[in-house]
Amino acid sequence: MHDVPYVCDSGPEVCAVMTAVCSAVKKLRPALPVGVQVLAANNQTALAIALASGLDFIRAEGFVFCHVADEGLMNACAGDLLRYRKHIGAEHIQIFTDIKKKHSAHALTADVCIAETARAAEFFLSDGVVVTGPSTGVHANPQELSEVMRSVRIPVLIGSGVTHENVEDYVQANALIIGSHFKTGGRWERGVDPERVKRLMEKIHKLRD
């Protein structure tokens, strides 16, 4: 997140540094599922990092259809990405894919609803789809979550905007990706606030009991 502005063709130094970071994280918590994303849409690089670091999944942008992102036009990558995963022997690494992703304009696919986008991702062998709000830290539409969950059989994740105040709206999801809310003051660029993490996790445990 701090490496702005993002580029769509990261250099070898990004792969090297991220591999070192991810390996250290996985070593600290080897039993926990750990994943990586490399912005912007450097999905093959993320797969290489995950394989080298012993990670379990990646988060990928631009899997199906296309959109206009902050960084420019993003085309679908499912075919190339899954073939690359097989080529490097990384088929055990799951690929969770954003649909109608944040920080993007979707006018090019305005006639394709989010549920149909999710079905396309499932058909193109996504391991799970990620539903977000319009930007980092902004909540996703709970109705869209429900529509997507009714439309596919693969896991559905929420990828932005979950907070202590609204987590009830998202507990039906298979997983929650939480970043900004766990940071000091709810600001993504700040450090993690352990008390915010503890408070939200306690609430989630109560909701799921």
C-alpha positions as CSV (number, residue, x, y, z in Angstrom):
1,M,0.0,0.0,0.0
2,H,2.9,2.4,0.7
3,D,4.6,1.8,-2.7
4,V,2.6,4.4,-4.6
5,P,2.1,5.1,-7.5
6,Y,1.6,1.4,-8.4
7,V,2.9,0.0,-11.7
8,C,1.5,-2.9,-13.7
9,D,4.9,-4.5,-14.4
10,S,6.9,-4.6,-11.1
11,G,10.6,-5.3,-11.2
12,P,12.6,-8.2,-9.7
13,E,13.3,-6.1,-6.6
14,V,9.6,-6.2,-5.7
15,C,9.5,-10.0,-6.0
16,A,12.7,-10.3,-4.0
17,V,11.6,-8.0,-1.1
18,M,8.1,-9.4,-0.9
19,T,9.5,-13.0,-0.9
20,A,11.7,-12.1,2.1
21,V,8.8,-10.4,3.9
22,C,6.3,-13.2,3.2
23,S,8.8,-15.9,4.2
24,A,9.4,-14.2,7.6
25,V,5.6,-13.8,8.2
26,K,5.0,-17.5,7.4
27,K,7.8,-18.6,9.6
28,L,6.2,-16.7,12.5
29,R,2.8,-18.3,12.1
30,P,3.3,-21.5,10.0
31,A,0.0,-23.0,10.9
32,L,-2.1,-20.0,9.8
33,P,-3.2,-19.6,6.2
34,V,-1.2,-16.7,4.7
35,G,-1.6,-15.0,1.4
36,V,-0.2,-12.1,-0.7
37,Q,-1.2,-9.5,-3.2
38,V,1.1,-7.4,-5.4
39,L,-0.3,-4.2,-6.7
40,A,-1.2,-3.4,-9.3
41,A,-2.5,-6.7,-10.8
42,N,1.0,-8.3,-10.6
43,N,-0.7,-11.6,-10.2
44,Q,1.9,-13.8,-11.6
45,T,4.5,-12.2,-9.4
46,A,2.3,-12.8,-6.4
47,L,2.1,-16.5,-7.4
48,A,5.8,-16.8,-7.6
49,I,6.2,-15.1,-4.2
50,A,3.6,-17.4,-2.7
51,L,5.3,-20.5,-4.0
52,A,8.8,-19.4,-2.9
53,S,7.5,-18.4,0.6
54,G,5.3,-21.4,1.3
55,L,2.1,-19.3,1.3
56,D,-1.4,-20.6,0.8
57,F,-3.2,-18.1,-1.5
58,I,-3.0,-14.9,-3.5
59,R,-5.5,-12.1,-4.1
60,A,-5.7,-11.3,-7.8
61,E,-7.1,-8.3,-9.7
62,G,-8.5,-8.4,-13.2
63,F,-9.3,-12.1,-13.3
64,V,-12.4,-11.8,-15.6
65,F,-13.8,-9.1,-17.8
66,C,-11.9,-5.8,-17.8
67,H,-12.0,-2.4,-15.9
68,V,-10.4,0.9,-15.8
69,A,-8.3,1.2,-12.6
70,D,-6.2,4.0,-11.2
71,E,-3.3,2.5,-13.1
72,G,-5.1,2.3,-16.4
73,L,-7.0,-0.4,-18.4
74,M,-6.9,-3.8,-16.8
75,N,-7.7,-6.8,-19.0
76,A,-8.8,-10.3,-17.9
77,C,-5.9,-12.6,-16.9
78,A,-7.6,-15.9,-15.9
79,G,-6.2,-18.0,-18.7
80,D,-2.6,-16.8,-18.5
81,L,-2.6,-16.8,-14.7
82,L,-3.9,-20.4,-14.2
83,R,-1.6,-21.7,-16.9
84,Y,1.3,-20.0,-15.2
85,R,0.2,-21.5,-11.8
86,K,0.3,-25.0,-13.4
87,H,3.6,-24.3,-15.2
88,I,5.4,-23.4,-11.9
89,G,3.9,-26.2,-10.0
90,A,1.8,-24.0,-7.7
91,E,-1.7,-25.5,-8.2
92,H,-2.0,-26.0,-4.4
93,I,-2.0,-22.2,-4.0
94,Q,-5.5,-20.8,-4.1
95,I,-6.4,-17.7,-6.1
96,F,-9.1,-15.4,-4.7
97,T,-10.3,-12.9,-7.3
98,D,-11.7,-9.4,-7.0
99,I,-14.9,-8.7,-8.9
100,K,-16.1,-5.2,-9.7
101,K,-13.1,-4.2,-7.7
102,K,-12.5,-1.0,-5.7
103,H,-10.6,2.0,-7.1
104,S,-12.0,1.3,-10.6
105,A,-14.5,2.4,-13.1
106,H,-16.8,-0.4,-14.5
107,A,-18.6,1.5,-17.3
108,L,-17.2,-1.0,-19.8
109,T,-19.0,-3.8,-18.1
110,A,-22.0,-1.8,-16.8
111,D,-24.4,-4.3,-18.5
112,V,-22.8,-7.2,-16.5
113,C,-24.0,-7.3,-12.9
114,I,-21.8,-8.4,-10.0
115,A,-23.5,-11.8,-9.7
116,E,-22.8,-12.6,-13.3
117,T,-19.2,-11.4,-12.9
118,A,-18.9,-13.8,-10.0
119,R,-20.4,-16.7,-12.0
120,A,-17.9,-15.9,-14.8
121,A,-15.0,-16.0,-12.2
122,E,-16.3,-19.4,-10.9
123,F,-16.5,-20.7,-14.5
124,F,-13.0,-19.6,-15.1
125,L,-11.9,-21.6,-12.0
126,S,-11.4,-18.9,-9.4
127,D,-11.0,-20.4,-5.9
128,G,-13.1,-17.6,-4.4
129,V,-14.4,-14.1,-5.2
130,V,-13.8,-10.9,-3.3
131,V,-16.6,-8.2,-3.0
132,T,-15.5,-4.7,-2.1
133,G,-16.7,-1.2,-1.7
134,P,-15.7,1.6,-4.1
135,S,-12.3,2.3,-2.3
136,T,-10.0,1.2,0.5
137,G,-11.8,1.2,3.9
138,V,-15.2,1.8,2.3
139,H,-17.9,-0.8,3.2
140,A,-19.2,-3.2,0.6
141,N,-22.9,-3.4,-0.3
142,P,-24.5,-6.1,1.9
143,Q,-27.1,-6.7,-0.8
144,E,-24.3,-7.4,-3.4
145,L,-22.8,-9.9,-0.9
146,S,-26.1,-11.7,-0.7
147,E,-26.5,-11.7,-4.5
148,V,-23.1,-13.1,-5.1
149,M,-23.4,-15.8,-2.4
150,R,-26.7,-17.0,-4.0
151,S,-25.0,-17.1,-7.4
152,V,-21.9,-19.2,-6.8
153,R,-20.7,-22.2,-5.0
154,I,-17.1,-21.0,-4.3
155,P,-16.2,-19.0,-1.3
156,V,-17.2,-15.3,-1.1
157,L,-14.9,-12.9,0.7
158,I,-15.5,-9.3,1.8
159,G,-12.5,-7.2,0.8
160,S,-13.0,-3.7,2.3
161,G,-14.8,-1.7,4.8
162,V,-15.5,-4.2,7.6
163,T,-15.6,-2.5,11.0
164,H,-16.7,-3.2,14.6
165,E,-19.9,-1.2,13.9
166,N,-21.0,-3.1,10.7
167,V,-19.5,-6.6,10.9
168,E,-23.0,-8.0,11.5
169,D,-23.8,-7.2,7.8
170,Y,-21.0,-9.5,6.6
171,V,-20.8,-12.5,8.9
172,Q,-22.5,-14.6,6.2
173,A,-19.4,-14.2,4.1
174,N,-16.9,-17.1,4.0
175,A,-14.0,-14.8,5.0
176,L,-13.3,-11.1,5.8
177,I,-10.3,-9.2,4.7
178,I,-9.7,-6.5,7.2
179,G,-7.0,-3.9,7.0
180,S,-7.9,-0.3,7.6
181,H,-10.1,-0.9,10.7
182,F,-7.3,-2.7,12.5
183,K,-5.0,0.3,12.1
184,T,-4.7,3.2,14.6
185,G,-7.6,5.5,14.1
186,G,-8.9,3.3,11.3
187,R,-6.3,4.8,8.9
188,W,-4.8,2.2,6.5
189,E,-1.4,4.0,6.5
190,R,-0.9,3.7,10.2
191,G,0.3,0.8,12.4
192,V,-1.9,-2.0,13.7
193,D,-3.8,-1.2,16.9
194,P,-4.0,-4.5,18.9
195,E,-7.0,-3.3,20.9
196,R,-9.0,-2.7,17.7
197,V,-8.1,-6.2,16.5
198,K,-9.1,-7.7,19.9
199,R,-12.4,-5.9,20.1
200,L,-13.6,-6.8,16.6
201,M,-12.5,-10.5,16.9
202,E,-14.3,-10.8,20.2
203,K,-17.5,-9.5,18.5
204,I,-17.1,-11.8,15.5
205,H,-16.8,-14.8,17.9
206,K,-20.0,-13.8,19.7
207,L,-21.9,-13.4,16.4
208,R,-20.8,-16.8,15.2
209,D,-21.5,-18.7,18.4
